Structures are given as structure tokens and as C-alpha cells.
Amino acid sequence: MSKLTLLGDIHGYYDEYLDIIKDTEYSIQLGDFGFDYSCLQDVDSDRHKIILGNHDNYDNRPEGFDLGDYGLVTFYDWDFFFVRGAFSIDCRQRWAHERSTGRRSWWENEQLSKKEMDYCLECYSYVCPDVILSHTCPAHISEIVGNPGTMSSFGWPENMVTATQGLLRAMWERHQPKLWCFGHYHKNWRYVEDQTTYYCVNELSTLTFNEDWKVV
């Protein structure tokens, strides 16, 4: 039976990533891979994919590995809907660092545009998938899995809802999937609300499913 492994944030730990996937049949990395994709040159892009997050290089997206912006995907034995991106709470500091050093680590298009979000919501509402993979999570789940004080520590309102979290919340309100997996929060976490089971995958951690989307 085939197995699909989801990986949490990589954040530039490329050797560790390569060590993890060498023993996996198929994998999807849930964003914040890092800014350099040269480590992928010997990786099979047919078996290993990436959903970009908010700490990824949007000037040089990893061709062949990048699933894109959003949509319904059939990846071997697994069907799912995905949405890329998230909001960087340290974007002000990253922008200031780029101005002083010339080294870029923040991209304005880390989140979908308003037009893209509208199309994404329309598409999602039409297909009503059972499984969603994303980098971050819906706003109401972020309130549970996240730490509100983190936002205020970077100068943002404690109860701030980012555009991506708002989109994901709107998707959930239109249709509750059976399974929703994400990264971004750097913890391994499981939570059930109504019809949806949520899994957060920690940095450099994995979560493996069989062909029926059952954890193995």
C-alpha cells in the first residue's frame, strides 16, 4: 500500500529534509521550505512536492516541485485541495533588513491577492473536497493552536486576522472537510471540531497517511 508523508516547515535545513525524504515513497512539504531550492536538483519531482508558505522564494519558485497557488490536485492515490501562503509577522523587520543589506527574505506576494482568494473560494465551494493541505490554518483554528501574544510582540493587534487565515475560515464555513493538515505553527498538534480533524505538523516533523488518508 502506498504512503504519503507530509513534512512541516524546513526553514533552510536542507540536509535534514533530504535525509527525511530518502526513506519516503511520496511527500508533500507544507511550506516555509527556505529561499534556496538548489538541494532539489537530485530529488524526483514526480514523487516530492512543495506547497509554498511565507518563508519561500517567490522570485525563483521551485519548478516541478511547486504545486502552485491553490486548487484541487490528484497526486497518485491522494486527492486534496491546497492553498499556499501565509502572513509573515516579522515582515517589517525583514523589509528593513533587505534595505540595509540587499538580501531579500520577504515577498509581498507571500499571500494570494484579493482576486486570487476570490477565485480560490469559488473553486473550493464548487468541488467541496474531503482533504485540505495548506501552510497556515483558518482564523478560528489559529486562535487555538497559536499564541495571541506573538502577534502583539511584533507590533500587530493581538486579535488580528490575516488575509490567508480569513480565506481559510471562509472556505471552512462553505464546506467542512474531513481532514485539514498544515504547518506554520511549529508544533505537532491534533484537534477535532465538528466534522473536521486538524493536524499541525511541526518543523522538520512528518505525518504519514495511507491511500485512505488514515494516519499510519
N, C-alpha and C positions, 0 to 999 in steps of 0.2 A: 504494500500500500504506500502510495506517495505521501510525502510530508512537506509542508510549507513552514518555514521558520521566519518569524517576524523579529527584526532587530530594532532595539531602541537607538537613541542618539549615539553617534560615533565621535563627533567633535574633534576630528583630526587624528584619532587613534587608529591610524590606517593599518598598522601591523596587527593590532588586535582584531580589527574587522576581518582581515584576510585569514587570520587563524580561526576565527569563528566559522566563516563560510566554507572553509575547506572540507568540513565534515557535514555540510548541509546539502540536501538534494536540490531544494529551491528556496530562495529567500527574497524577502522584501524589507528594505531598510526604511524606517518610518521618519526620516528627515533629520536635519542637522548632521549631515554626513561630514561636512567640512568644506573648505574652499579649494581644495586641490584633489582632482579626480585621477591623477596620473597612476595611482596604485591599482586602478581598474584595468590596466592595459592587458593583463593576462587572465582576467576574470571573464567567464562566459556570460555575456549579456542576455542570452536567451533564458538563463536559469536564475539570474540575480538582478533584481530591480531596486529602484530607489524612488521614494516619494519625497520631494524636496520640502524642507522646513523653512525656518527663518535664519539659520546659520549655514547657508549654502551659497554657492557662487552662481548668481543669476546672469553673469556675463558669459559664462562658459559652462552651460548645463551639460551633464554627462550623457552624451548622445548614446542611444542604445540602452542605457540603464534607466534614464529618467522616464517615468510613466506619463509625465505631462502635468497639466494643471488640475484636472478633475474629470470624472466620468466613470462609466461602467466598464469594467475590464473582465475578460476571461483569461486567466493565467493558468495554463494547464488544467488541472482539475478544480480550480477555485474561481468562483465568480464573486466580485465585490465592486463596490463604488468607492472611489477615493477622492480626497481633496488635499491639495498641497498647502503649505504656507502657515505662517503664524506671525504674531507681532513681537518684535524684539523690544523688551522693556528697557534695554540698555542702548537703544538706537541713538540717543543724543550723545552718549559717550563714544560710541563707535564712529559717528559722523565727525565729532571733534578730533578723534584720533586720525581719521583719514585726512582731514585738513592739515594736521600738523606733520604727518609722516608720509602721506601719499599712498598708504597701504589701505586698500578697501576691505571692509569686513561687514558692510551693511548695504542692503539694496532696497530701494523704495518699493519695488515690486515683490517684496517678500510675501505680501498678501495679494490675493486676487483683486482686480479692480472692481468697482461697483457693478459695471456691466457684466463682467465675468461671473461675479457672485449671483447676479440675477439669472443668468443662463444656467449656472450650476444648480440653483434651487429648482428651476423649471425642469431641468433634466432629471434631477433626483426625484422630484414629485411624480414624474411620468413612469420611471422604472421601478420605484419602491423596492430597493434591494434589501436582502436579508443581512448583509455584512457591509460595514464601512471601515475603511482604513484611512487615517488622517494623521497629521503631525500633532495638532493640538486637539482639543475636545470642545463640546458645546459649553456655552457660558454657565449653565446651571450645574454642569459637572465640574467645571473649573473651580467653582465656589467650594466644592467638597474636596477635590484632590489637591488643589493648590493652597498656597499660603497668601491670604489677602495682604499681609504686611509687606510682601515682596514688592508689590506694585508701588506702594507708598514710599518704600525705601529708594526707589528710582525716580521719585517726583511725580508719580501718576496717582490719580484718585484710587483709593483702596477698592472701590466697587466698580472700577472701570471695566466695561465690556468691549473687547477688541472686535474689529470688523469680522475676523475669521470666526471667533467664538460666537458672535451673533448669527452668522450664516449657519454654522453647525447647529445652533439651537433652533433656528427656523426650519432646518431640514428635519430635525428630530420631531418638531411639532407637526410637520406634514405627514411624517411616517416614521414609526419607531422600528428600527431594525432589530434583529435578534442579537447581533454581535457588533460591537464597536471597539476597535483597537487603535491606540495612539501612543505617542511618546511624549517628549517635551518637558514633562514634569520630573524626570529623573527619579522615578521610584517604580517598583513593582507593586501593582495595586489592582484589585478586582472589586467591582461594585455592580449590584443589580438594581435597576429601577424600572418598574413596570415591566415591559416586555423585553428590555434591552440589558444585556450583560456587557459591562465595560471592562476592558483590560488596558492598563497603562504599563508600558514596557520601559524598564529602567535603562539608563546609559550603559552601553556595552552588554546588555542583557538580551535574552531571547525568549520567545514564546512559540511553541511548535504545535501545528494543527495537522490532523489527518484530512482525508479528502471530504469528510463530512463537517469540517470546521469544528471538530472536537479537539480539545487540548490533549496532547499526548506527552 
